[in-house]
Amino acid sequence: FDGIFHLNLSQTGAPNLNGGALKLIGGTGKGSGTSEVQFFTGQKTVSGADMQTETLRAHINENGYMIWANMPTYADNVAAIAGGLPVGCEYKTATGDRKIVY
């Protein structure tokens, strides 16, 4: 862990400072051990009083492959928009072709 840095742009000083890099590290093992980076968000609930549960959305495995936990499936762009996906969101067709809503 290298620390957390904050750049306040309202202060005077030298221009063109780099903001740094966010490092997500899955850890290192030994030999054939594996590690991965996992992405979680809270899952919406029907009731405003119920707590959301942490839900795995995607992960990057030890080989560097991005794996979606549950990519939505739609026939085409029109169906994806009708299903509520925003522009720029990924989806797949029934045959596994990856698409982006436009």
All heavy atoms as an XYZ file, in Angstrom:
751
protein
N       0.844     -1.167      0.000
C       0.000      0.000      0.000
C       0.885      1.223      0.000
O       1.696      1.414      0.897
C      -0.920     -0.038      1.218
C      -1.844      1.152      1.310
C      -2.931      1.231      0.473
C      -1.613      2.145      2.214
C      -3.786      2.315      0.554
C      -2.453      3.215      2.312
C      -3.551      3.302      1.477
N       0.732      2.068     -1.002
C       1.575      3.248     -1.128
C       0.957      4.500     -0.535
O       1.595      5.536     -0.492
C       1.897      3.513     -2.601
C       2.769      2.431     -3.197
O       3.516      1.785     -2.451
O       2.685      2.243     -4.401
N      -0.288      4.471     -0.118
C      -0.911      5.618      0.502
C      -2.032      6.188     -0.340
O      -2.261      5.797     -1.461
N      -2.729      7.150      0.235
C      -3.821      7.846     -0.438
C      -3.397      9.288     -0.618
O      -2.923      9.929      0.313
C      -5.114      7.765      0.399
C      -5.543      6.307      0.550
C      -6.214      8.594     -0.242
C      -6.694      6.118      1.502
N      -3.562      9.801     -1.834
C      -3.138     11.151     -2.144
C      -4.320     11.966     -2.625
O      -5.222     11.461     -3.267
C      -2.040     11.140     -3.211
C      -0.835     10.370     -2.794
C      -0.708      9.032     -3.097
C       0.167     10.984     -2.055
C       0.393      8.310     -2.696
C       1.266     10.278     -1.651
C       1.394      8.939     -1.968
N      -4.310     13.249     -2.332
C      -5.381     14.155     -2.727
C      -4.743     15.398     -3.322
O      -3.814     15.959     -2.746
C      -6.219     14.533     -1.505
C      -7.195     15.630     -1.767
N      -8.341     15.421     -2.492
C      -7.181     16.931     -1.425
C      -9.001     16.553     -2.563
N      -8.314     17.487     -1.925
N      -5.223     15.822     -4.491
C      -4.743     17.036     -5.123
C      -5.861     18.056     -5.084
O      -6.924     17.830     -5.665
C      -4.327     16.756     -6.578
C      -3.951     17.973     -7.419
C      -2.717     18.650     -6.822
C      -3.678     17.545     -8.851
N      -5.653     19.168     -4.383
C      -6.643     20.223     -4.294
C      -6.325     21.252     -5.363
O      -5.334     21.969     -5.273
C      -6.621     20.853     -2.898
C      -7.755     21.828     -2.697
O      -8.371     22.278     -3.653
N      -8.029     22.151     -1.449
N      -7.160     21.330     -6.401
C      -6.877     22.199     -7.535
C      -7.102     23.666     -7.248
O      -6.739     24.516     -8.052
C      -7.724     21.770     -8.734
C      -7.433     20.362     -9.244
C      -8.360     20.022    -10.386
C      -5.988     20.227     -9.672
N      -7.674     24.023     -6.113
C      -7.937     25.423     -5.812
C      -6.727     26.106     -5.182
O      -6.725     27.311     -5.003
C      -9.151     25.553     -4.894
O      -8.861     24.977     -3.631
N      -5.711     25.364     -4.851
C      -4.538     25.961     -4.233
C      -3.562     26.449     -5.301
O      -3.525     25.941     -6.410
C      -3.841     24.950     -3.326
C      -4.692     24.551     -2.141
C      -3.974     23.566     -1.232
O      -2.861     23.153     -1.501
N      -4.618     23.195     -0.144
N      -2.753     27.446     -4.938
C      -1.746     27.946     -5.872
C      -0.548     27.020     -5.836
O      -0.322     26.279     -4.894
C      -1.316     29.370     -5.485
O      -0.767     29.339     -4.169
C      -2.490     30.319     -5.538
N       0.227     27.055     -6.886
C       1.413     26.216     -6.951
C       1.778     25.934     -8.388
O       1.268     26.561     -9.320
N       2.638     24.979     -8.593
C       3.105     24.638     -9.933
C       1.961     24.026    -10.746
O       1.207     23.208    -10.231
C       4.261     23.648     -9.845
N       1.798     24.415    -12.005
C       0.741     23.855    -12.839
C       1.090     22.453    -13.330
O       2.234     22.013    -13.230
C       0.667     24.837    -14.005
C       2.057     25.376    -14.120
C       2.584     25.430    -12.722
N       0.114     21.783    -13.888
C       0.291     20.498    -14.566
C       0.829     19.398    -13.663
O       1.696     18.624    -14.044
C       1.189     20.645    -15.802
C       0.614     21.623    -16.783
O      -0.590     21.656    -16.993
N       1.457     22.434    -17.362
N       0.312     19.332    -12.454
C       0.712     18.258    -11.551
C      -0.027     16.987    -11.931
O      -1.208     17.010    -12.263
C       0.380     18.628    -10.100
C       1.132     19.827     -9.526
C       0.604     20.153     -8.137
C       2.619     19.537     -9.473
N       0.642     15.866    -11.891
C      -0.006     14.578    -12.145
C      -0.843     14.197    -10.940
O      -0.456     14.445     -9.797
C       1.031     13.487    -12.414
C       1.702     13.661    -13.752
O       1.089     14.154    -14.699
N       2.949     13.266    -13.833
N      -1.989     13.579    -11.190
C      -2.891     13.204    -10.112
C      -2.570     11.867     -9.485
O      -3.179     11.474     -8.511
N      -1.644     11.118    -10.051
C      -1.291      9.823     -9.505
C      -2.081      8.713    -10.158
O      -2.749      8.907    -11.170
N      -2.021      7.532     -9.597
C      -2.683      6.363    -10.153
C      -3.380      5.593     -9.043
O      -2.856      5.478     -7.943
C      -1.662      5.458    -10.836
N      -4.571      5.094     -9.357
C      -5.266      4.214     -8.429
C      -4.789      2.798     -8.713
O      -4.920      2.307     -9.836
C      -6.779      4.298     -8.639
C      -7.619      3.276     -7.870
C      -7.466      3.478     -6.366
C      -9.063      3.366     -8.285
N      -4.234      2.157     -7.732
C      -3.727      0.793     -7.904
C      -4.661     -0.177     -7.197
O      -4.879     -0.077     -5.994
C      -2.332      0.650     -7.300
C      -1.287      1.492     -7.975
C       0.069      1.308     -7.303
C       1.107      2.192     -7.931
N       2.426      2.027     -7.264
N      -5.232     -1.093     -7.963
C      -6.031     -2.166     -7.395
C      -5.183     -3.428     -7.497
O      -4.893     -3.892     -8.597
C      -7.335     -2.342     -8.175
C      -8.243     -1.125     -8.220
C      -9.433     -1.379     -9.134
C      -8.723     -0.772     -6.829
N      -4.803     -3.956     -6.371
C      -3.885     -5.083     -6.369
C      -4.577     -6.296     -5.764
O      -5.060     -6.251     -4.638
C      -2.599     -4.743     -5.574
C      -1.915     -3.526     -6.214
C      -1.665     -5.945     -5.526
C      -0.769     -2.975     -5.404
N      -4.638     -7.369     -6.532
C      -5.269     -8.591     -6.068
C      -4.365     -9.408     -5.165
O      -4.761    -10.431     -4.647
N      -3.158     -8.962     -4.999
C      -2.222     -9.691     -4.154
C      -1.361    -10.628     -4.968
O      -1.616    -10.900     -6.134
N      -0.344    -11.112     -4.359
C       0.531    -12.068     -5.017
C       0.634    -13.297     -4.135
O       0.562    -13.214     -2.916
C       1.939    -11.481     -5.244
O       2.474    -11.057     -3.982
C       1.893    -10.294     -6.180
N       0.782    -14.419     -4.783
C       0.919    -15.680     -4.062
C       2.268    -16.291     -4.366
O       3.221    -15.609     -4.700
N       2.320    -17.578     -4.304
C       3.556    -18.282     -4.593
C       3.225    -19.468     -5.476
O       2.212    -20.131     -5.283
C       4.216    -18.754     -3.296
C       5.585    -19.343     -3.481
C       6.241    -19.616     -2.139
C       7.652    -20.110     -2.374
N       8.323    -20.392     -1.117
N       4.050    -19.715     -6.465
C       3.842    -20.867     -7.327
C       2.588    -20.758     -8.156
O       2.355    -19.764     -8.827
N       1.739    -21.760     -8.077
C       0.530    -21.803     -8.915
C      -0.685    -21.188     -8.222
O      -1.807    -21.326     -8.703
C       0.219    -23.246     -9.309
O      -0.031    -24.016     -8.149
N      -0.474    -20.485     -7.105
C      -1.577    -19.820     -6.421
C      -2.200    -18.756     -7.308
O      -1.572    -18.238     -8.224
N      -3.457    -18.441     -7.084
C      -4.154    -17.463     -7.916
C      -4.604    -16.264     -7.091
O      -4.703    -16.342     -5.865
C      -5.398    -18.089     -8.578
O      -6.310    -18.488     -7.555
C      -5.019    -19.292     -9.411
N      -4.842    -15.169     -7.771
C      -5.404    -13.980     -7.154
C      -6.226    -13.265     -8.203
O      -6.049    -13.468     -9.398
C      -4.310    -13.057     -6.615
O      -3.521    -12.576     -7.681
N      -7.153    -12.428     -7.763
C      -7.962    -11.676     -8.711
C      -8.450    -10.396     -8.070
O      -8.422    -10.251     -6.850
C      -9.132    -12.503     -9.228
C     -10.108    -12.966     -8.183
C     -11.211    -13.845     -8.772
O     -10.958    -14.541     -9.761
O     -12.318    -13.811     -8.237
N      -8.899     -9.458     -8.907
C      -9.519     -8.226     -8.454
C     -11.008     -8.383     -8.706
O     -11.422     -8.720     -9.816
C      -8.968     -6.998     -9.217
C      -9.705     -5.740     -8.810
C      -7.478     -6.852     -8.980
N     -11.809     -8.152     -7.684
C     -13.257     -8.331     -7.794
C     -13.958     -6.982     -7.630
O     -13.516     -6.145     -6.848
C     -13.763     -9.294     -6.721
C     -13.175    -10.669     -6.827
C     -13.615    -11.580     -5.701
O     -13.999    -11.128     -4.617
N     -13.556    -12.869     -5.943
N     -15.055     -6.790     -8.383
C     -15.835     -5.563     -8.343
C     -17.225     -5.875     -7.791
O     -17.949     -6.682     -8.369
C     -15.975     -4.963     -9.747
C     -14.651     -4.646    -10.382
C     -14.002     -5.587    -11.156
C     -14.057     -3.415    -10.187
C     -12.786     -5.305    -11.747
C     -12.833     -3.123    -10.767
C     -12.193     -4.069    -11.544
N     -17.576     -5.237     -6.691
C     -18.868     -5.431     -6.040
C     -19.635     -4.116     -5.998
O     -19.033     -3.044     -5.902
C     -18.682     -5.891     -4.585
C     -18.223     -7.304     -4.437
C     -16.881     -7.630     -4.552
C     -19.127     -8.317     -4.169
C     -16.453     -8.929     -4.405
C     -18.705     -9.621     -4.011
C     -17.364     -9.921     -4.133
N     -20.951     -4.188     -6.044
C     -21.817     -3.051     -5.727
C     -22.962     -3.580     -4.876
O     -23.165     -4.791     -4.778
C     -22.413     -2.367     -6.983
O     -23.315     -3.260     -7.618
C     -21.338     -1.918     -7.937
N     -23.730     -2.660     -4.299
C     -24.936     -3.064     -3.595
C     -26.039     -3.368     -4.602
O     -26.162     -2.698     -5.622
N     -26.825     -4.400     -4.341
C     -27.952     -4.774     -5.199
C     -29.196     -4.056     -4.715
O     -29.537     -4.150     -3.540
C     -28.169     -6.284     -5.173
C     -29.373     -6.757     -5.963
C     -29.229     -6.473     -7.444
O     -28.207     -6.748     -8.042
N     -30.255     -5.895     -8.036
N     -29.866     -3.310     -5.610
C     -31.089     -2.594     -5.235
C     -32.110     -3.565     -4.655
O     -32.170     -4.728     -5.041
C     -31.713     -1.923     -6.449
C     -31.005     -0.688     -6.892
C     -31.875      0.048     -7.891
C     -31.231      0.101     -9.236
N     -32.012      0.851    -10.221
N     -32.913     -3.046     -3.738
C     -33.984     -3.846     -3.150
C     -35.330     -3.219     -3.498
O     -35.397     -2.066     -3.925
C     -33.858     -3.910     -1.614
O     -33.993     -2.585     -1.099
C     -32.529     -4.500     -1.183
N     -36.399     -3.973     -3.317
C     -37.744     -3.467     -3.588
C     -38.144     -2.460     -2.519
O     -38.725     -1.425     -2.802
C     -38.757     -4.639     -3.655
C     -40.163     -4.116     -3.828
C     -38.383     -5.581     -4.785
N     -37.791     -2.769     -1.289
C     -38.171     -1.919     -0.156
C     -37.047     -0.936      0.168
O     -35.871     -1.300      0.141
C     -38.443     -2.789      1.065
O     -38.533     -1.989      2.220
N     -37.409      0.283      0.482
C     -36.422      1.274      0.894
C     -35.882      1.024      2.281
O     -34.919      1.644      2.700
N     -36.492      0.105      3.025
C     -36.069     -0.171      4.396
C     -35.087     -1.339      4.477
O     -34.405     -1.499      5.475
C     -37.291     -0.478      5.265
N     -35.018     -2.170      3.433
C     -34.143     -3.336      3.458
C     -32.718     -2.950      3.069
O     -32.506     -2.109      2.197
C     -34.646     -4.416      2.495
C     -35.974     -4.998      2.921
O     -36.301     -4.928      4.126
O     -36.688     -5.513      2.050
N     -31.758     -3.581      3.700
C     -30.354     -3.345      3.356
C     -30.024     -4.022      2.028
O     -30.508     -5.116      1.744
C     -29.425     -3.904      4.439
C     -29.433     -3.108      5.726
S     -28.837     -1.419      5.519
C     -27.153     -1.689      5.049
N     -29.198     -3.371      1.240
C     -28.720     -3.970      0.003
C     -27.675     -5.029      0.329
O     -27.005     -4.956      1.351
C     -28.092     -2.911     -0.905
C     -29.065     -1.875     -1.397
C     -28.393     -0.839     -2.297
O     -27.185     -0.768     -2.382
N     -29.213     -0.051     -2.957
N     -27.554     -6.005     -0.543
C     -26.522     -7.027     -0.378
C     -25.390     -6.755     -1.358
O     -25.614     -6.246     -2.459
C     -27.078     -8.439     -0.624
O     -27.623     -8.496     -1.943
C     -28.152     -8.784      0.379
N     -24.169     -7.064     -0.942
C     -23.028     -6.918     -1.838
C     -23.141     -7.962     -2.936
O     -23.342     -9.147     -2.657
C     -21.717     -7.108     -1.084
C     -21.362     -5.963     -0.180
C     -20.012     -6.149      0.469
O     -19.397     -7.227      0.335
O     -19.566     -5.207      1.128
N     -23.001     -7.514     -4.188
C     -23.159     -8.408     -5.332
C     -21.945     -8.292     -6.237
O     -21.572     -7.187     -6.643
C     -24.440     -8.050     -6.113
O     -25.552     -8.117     -5.206
C     -24.677     -8.994     -7.261
N     -21.325     -9.427     -6.560
C     -20.182     -9.459     -7.461
C     -20.645     -9.099     -8.863
O     -21.585     -9.701     -9.389
C     -19.539    -10.852     -7.471
C     -18.357    -11.034     -8.429
C     -17.174    -10.187     -7.992
C     -17.971    -12.500     -8.516
N     -20.038     -8.087     -9.466
C     -20.402     -7.647    -10.815
C     -19.421     -8.148    -11.862
O     -19.809     -8.497    -12.963
C     -20.470     -6.123    -10.879
C     -21.437     -5.513     -9.881
C     -22.817     -6.072    -10.041
N     -23.739     -5.401     -9.116
C     -25.009     -5.616     -9.084
N     -25.570     -6.483     -9.888
N     -25.775     -4.986     -8.228
N     -18.137     -8.147    -11.536
C     -17.113     -8.588    -12.488
C     -15.830     -8.859    -11.717
O     -15.683     -8.451    -10.566
C     -16.873     -7.521    -13.545
N     -14.905     -9.537    -12.378
C     -13.592     -9.729    -11.772
C     -12.546     -9.896    -12.862
O     -12.866    -10.229    -13.997
C     -13.575    -10.908    -10.791
C     -13.950    -12.229    -11.370
N     -13.016    -13.175    -11.725
C     -15.148    -12.765    -11.669
C     -13.644    -14.251    -12.201
N     -14.933    -14.015    -12.180
N     -11.315     -9.580    -12.506
C     -10.171     -9.792    -13.386
C      -9.386    -10.933    -12.761
O      -8.945    -10.835    -11.614
C      -9.311     -8.527    -13.503
C     -10.143     -7.374    -14.062
C      -8.092     -8.800    -14.383
C      -9.430     -6.037    -14.049
N      -9.223    -12.008    -13.517
C      -8.551    -13.172    -12.936
C      -7.036    -13.054    -13.033
O      -6.503    -12.068    -13.530
C      -9.075    -14.476    -13.549
C      -8.598    -14.723    -14.966
O      -7.765    -14.006    -15.506
N      -9.135    -15.748    -15.589
N      -6.336    -14.079    -12.567
C      -4.870    -14.037    -12.496
C      -4.200    -13.983    -13.866
O      -3.026    -13.661    -13.972
C      -4.337    -15.235    -11.697
C      -4.483    -16.575    -12.380
C      -5.851    -17.211    -12.204
O      -6.746    -16.626    -11.570
O      -6.025    -18.317    -12.721
N      -4.957    -14.269    -14.935
C      -4.408    -14.178    -16.290
C      -4.693    -12.823    -16.938
O      -4.325    -12.595    -18.082
C      -4.979    -15.293    -17.166
C      -4.545    -16.651    -16.677
O      -3.385    -16.868    -16.350
N      -5.480    -17.573    -16.577
N      -5.396    -11.939    -16.220
C      -5.714    -10.622    -16.748
C      -7.006    -10.583    -17.540
O      -7.306     -9.588    -18.193
N      -7.803    -11.657    -17.498
C      -9.062    -11.701    -18.241
C     -10.186    -11.069    -17.422
O     -10.373    -11.396    -16.257
C      -9.446    -13.143    -18.580
C      -8.429    -13.857    -19.425
C      -7.997    -15.127    -19.086
C      -7.899    -13.276    -20.573
C      -7.066    -15.795    -19.856
C      -6.972    -13.939    -21.341
C      -6.546    -15.193    -20.988
O      -5.624    -15.856    -21.747
N     -10.938    -10.163    -18.071
C     -12.093     -9.531    -17.435
C     -13.286    -10.458    -17.605
O     -13.621    -10.851    -18.725
C     -12.376     -8.187    -18.105
C     -13.526     -7.453    -17.525
S     -13.063     -6.741    -15.930
C     -14.377     -5.602    -15.699
N     -13.932    -10.819    -16.509
C     -15.055    -11.754    -16.529
C     -16.258    -11.066    -15.901
O     -16.212    -10.662    -14.728
C     -14.702    -13.039    -15.764
C     -13.462    -13.687    -16.384
C     -15.890    -13.999    -15.743
C     -12.822    -14.750    -15.533
N     -17.336    -10.918    -16.676
C     -18.571    -10.321    -16.170
C     -19.370    -11.381    -15.437
O     -19.552    -12.485    -15.947
C     -19.402     -9.738    -17.320
C     -18.711     -8.618    -18.009
C     -18.076     -8.675    -19.216
C     -18.529     -7.300    -17.521
N     -17.516     -7.461    -19.505
C     -17.788     -6.591    -18.477
C     -18.928     -6.641    -16.372
C     -17.440     -5.257    -18.316
C     -18.577     -5.314    -16.216
C     -17.842     -4.634    -17.178
N     -19.863    -11.053    -14.248
C     -20.627    -12.010    -13.467
C     -22.007    -12.252    -14.072
O     -22.525    -13.361    -14.008
C     -20.769    -11.525    -12.021
N     -22.589    -11.225    -14.694
C     -23.945    -11.373    -15.220
C     -24.199    -10.316    -16.286
O     -24.903     -9.350    -16.040
C     -24.969    -11.260    -14.094
C     -26.367    -11.595    -14.568
O     -26.552    -12.217    -15.609
N     -27.356    -11.174    -13.812
N     -23.610    -10.471    -17.466
C     -23.846     -9.509    -18.539
C     -25.246     -9.742    -19.094
O     -25.619    -10.864    -19.409
C     -22.807     -9.664    -19.649
C     -22.964     -8.614    -20.744
S     -21.752     -8.767    -22.052
C     -20.299     -8.143    -21.246
N     -26.056     -8.676    -19.225
C     -27.423     -8.851    -19.714
C     -27.460     -9.305    -21.174
O     -26.547     -9.012    -21.949
C     -28.042     -7.465    -19.552
C     -26.890     -6.522    -19.494
C     -25.747     -7.283    -18.924
N     -28.521    -10.019    -21.538
C     -28.698    -10.536    -22.897
C     -29.906     -9.878    -23.550
O     -30.995     -9.879    -22.971
C     -28.911    -12.063    -22.865
O     -27.798    -12.662    -22.209
C     -29.041    -12.639    -24.260
N     -29.693     -9.314    -24.728
C     -30.756     -8.691    -25.518
C     -30.532     -9.025    -26.986
O     -29.401     -9.244    -27.419
C     -30.779     -7.169    -25.333
C     -31.200     -6.757    -23.948
C     -30.272     -6.420    -22.988
C     -32.548     -6.729    -23.596
C     -30.660     -6.052    -21.702
C     -32.954     -6.369    -22.317
C     -31.999     -6.036    -21.389
O     -32.391     -5.678    -20.125
N     -31.612     -9.020    -27.763
C     -31.533     -9.350    -29.186
C     -30.792     -8.281    -29.982
O     -30.041     -8.587    -30.904
C     -32.932     -9.553    -29.760
N     -31.015     -7.002    -29.628
C     -30.408     -5.912    -30.385
C     -30.448     -4.628    -29.557
O     -30.888     -4.635    -28.403
C     -31.124     -5.710    -31.728
C     -32.626     -5.502    -31.581
O     -33.078     -5.012    -30.525
O     -33.349     -5.852    -32.525
N     -29.984     -3.531    -30.161
C     -29.914     -2.246    -29.465
C     -31.281     -1.761    -29.014
O     -31.435     -1.256    -27.901
C     -29.251     -1.210    -30.386
C     -28.842      0.033    -29.636
O     -27.969     -0.021    -28.780
N     -29.471      1.152    -29.950
N     -32.290     -1.918    -29.864
C     -33.645     -1.477    -29.516
C     -34.148     -2.224    -28.280
O     -34.697     -1.625    -27.351
C     -34.603     -1.674    -30.719
C     -36.043     -1.395    -30.313
C     -34.187     -0.788    -31.881
N     -33.942     -3.514    -28.242
C     -34.375     -4.319    -27.101
C     -33.603     -3.948    -25.834
O     -34.171     -3.919    -24.737
C     -34.209     -5.803    -27.407
N     -32.314     -3.653    -25.973
C     -31.502     -3.276    -24.818
C     -31.987     -1.958    -24.222
O     -32.106     -1.825    -23.003
C     -30.033     -3.176    -25.218
N     -32.301     -0.982    -25.076
C     -32.817      0.301    -24.589
C     -34.182      0.102    -23.940
O     -34.451      0.633    -22.860
C     -32.886      1.327    -25.739
C     -31.464      1.713    -26.151
C     -33.691      2.553    -25.325
C     -31.383      2.563    -27.387
N     -35.050     -0.690    -24.576
C     -36.376     -0.975    -24.013
C     -36.250     -1.688    -22.666
O     -37.088     -1.523    -21.786
C     -37.196     -1.814    -24.985
N     -35.183     -2.466    -22.496
C     -34.943     -3.174    -21.239
C     -34.341     -2.298    -20.159
O     -34.108     -2.759    -19.039
N     -34.037     -1.030    -20.487
C     -33.552     -0.102    -19.479
C     -32.053      0.130    -19.453
O     -31.548      0.819    -18.567
N     -31.308     -0.418    -20.409
C     -29.868     -0.194    -20.405
C     -29.540      1.209    -20.896
O     -30.118      1.679    -21.876
C     -29.152     -1.219    -21.294
C     -29.220     -2.680    -20.867
C     -28.332     -3.528    -21.772
C     -28.814     -2.859    -19.426
N     -28.588      1.892    -20.259
C     -28.194      3.229    -20.705
C     -27.209      3.159    -21.871
O     -26.544      2.138    -22.081
C     -27.527      3.825    -19.466
C     -26.969      2.646    -18.742
C     -27.948      1.519    -18.998
N     -27.103      4.246    -22.617
C     -26.131      4.343    -23.699
C     -24.735      4.114    -23.130
O     -24.393      4.619    -22.063
C     -26.223      5.721    -24.389
C     -25.089      5.921    -25.372
C     -27.561      5.870    -25.084
N     -23.937      3.312    -23.811
C     -22.588      2.996    -23.372
C     -22.485      1.698    -22.585
O     -21.393      1.211    -22.334
N     -23.620      1.126    -22.202
C     -23.636     -0.111    -21.420
C     -23.413     -1.317    -22.333
O     -23.908     -1.370    -23.449
C     -24.976     -0.238    -20.707
S     -25.074     -1.650    -19.591
N     -22.681     -2.293    -21.848
C     -22.458     -3.518    -22.617
C     -23.596     -4.513    -22.408
O     -24.172     -4.574    -21.329
C     -21.149     -4.193    -22.195
C     -19.919     -3.458    -22.641
C     -18.654     -4.235    -22.309
O     -18.448     -4.527    -21.113
O     -17.904     -4.542    -23.234
N     -23.868     -5.281    -23.446
C     -24.791     -6.409    -23.362
C     -24.324     -7.446    -24.361
O     -23.414     -7.211    -25.148
C     -26.240     -5.975    -23.630
C     -26.526     -5.557    -25.049
C     -27.062     -6.459    -25.976
C     -26.281     -4.263    -25.478
C     -27.333     -6.070    -27.281
C     -26.550     -3.867    -26.770
C     -27.073     -4.772    -27.671
O     -27.342     -4.383    -28.955
N     -24.921     -8.632    -24.307
C     -24.579     -9.667    -25.281
C     -25.854    -10.143    -25.953
O     -26.953    -10.003    -25.416
C     -23.837    -10.827    -24.623
C     -24.669    -11.628    -23.650
C     -23.855    -12.773    -23.058
C     -24.705    -13.692    -22.248
N     -24.785    -13.525    -20.867
N     -25.687    -10.704    -27.145
C     -26.817    -11.304    -27.835
C     -26.942    -12.747    -27.393
O     -26.065    -13.271    -26.691
C     -26.630    -11.248    -29.362
O     -25.498    -12.049    -29.706
C     -26.428     -9.809    -29.846
N     -27.992    -13.438    -27.819
C     -28.203    -14.845    -27.456
C     -27.077    -15.731    -27.971
O     -26.809    -16.800    -27.421
C     -29.545    -15.328    -27.968
N     -26.382    -15.296    -29.018
C     -25.260    -16.078    -29.565
C     -23.931    -15.705    -28.948
O     -22.887    -16.229    -29.331
C     -25.185    -15.939    -31.092
O     -25.025    -14.544    -31.417
C     -26.428    -16.489    -31.755
N     -23.948    -14.748    -27.988
C     -22.730    -14.401    -27.273
C     -21.948    -13.242    -27.860
O     -20.873    -12.928    -27.383
N     -22.471    -12.575    -28.893
C     -21.797    -11.407    -29.456
C     -21.931    -10.229    -28.499
O     -23.045     -9.885    -28.088
C     -22.387    -11.017    -30.812
C     -22.122    -12.064    -31.869
O     -21.078    -12.731    -31.813
O     -22.989    -12.223    -32.759
N     -20.814     -9.611    -28.143
C     -20.836     -8.474    -27.223
C     -21.159     -7.211    -27.993
O     -20.603     -6.943    -29.054
C     -19.493     -8.333    -26.526
C     -19.533     -7.320    -25.402
C     -18.269     -7.298    -24.637
N     -17.220     -6.721    -25.459
C     -16.013     -6.407    -25.009
N     -15.685     -6.686    -23.788
N     -15.132     -5.859    -25.800
N     -22.063     -6.408    -27.452
C     -22.515     -5.174    -28.083
C     -22.477     -4.044    -27.049
O     -22.415     -4.292    -25.852
C     -23.950     -5.306    -28.599
C     -24.183     -6.479    -29.532
C     -23.654     -6.195    -30.899
C     -24.043     -7.322    -31.846
N     -23.667     -7.037    -33.205
N     -22.552     -2.800    -27.543
C     -22.615     -1.623    -26.686
C     -23.833     -0.813    -27.122
O     -24.023     -0.550    -28.306
C     -21.341     -0.776    -26.780
C     -20.142     -1.598    -26.306
C     -21.483      0.507    -25.966
C     -18.805     -0.896    -26.460
N     -24.657     -0.419    -26.139
C     -25.849      0.369    -26.438
C     -25.423      1.723    -27.008
O     -24.533      2.377    -26.479
C     -26.698      0.583    -25.158
C     -27.890      1.463    -25.450
C     -27.147     -0.757    -24.581
N     -26.076      2.122    -28.095
C     -25.791      3.426    -28.729
C     -27.032      4.244    -28.889
O     -28.131      3.775    -28.746
C     -25.083      3.249    -30.067
C     -25.848      2.432    -31.078
C     -26.714      3.057    -31.970
C     -25.701      1.047    -31.125
C     -27.408      2.306    -32.910
C     -26.402      0.307    -32.056
C     -27.253      0.929    -32.958
O     -27.946      0.198    -33.865
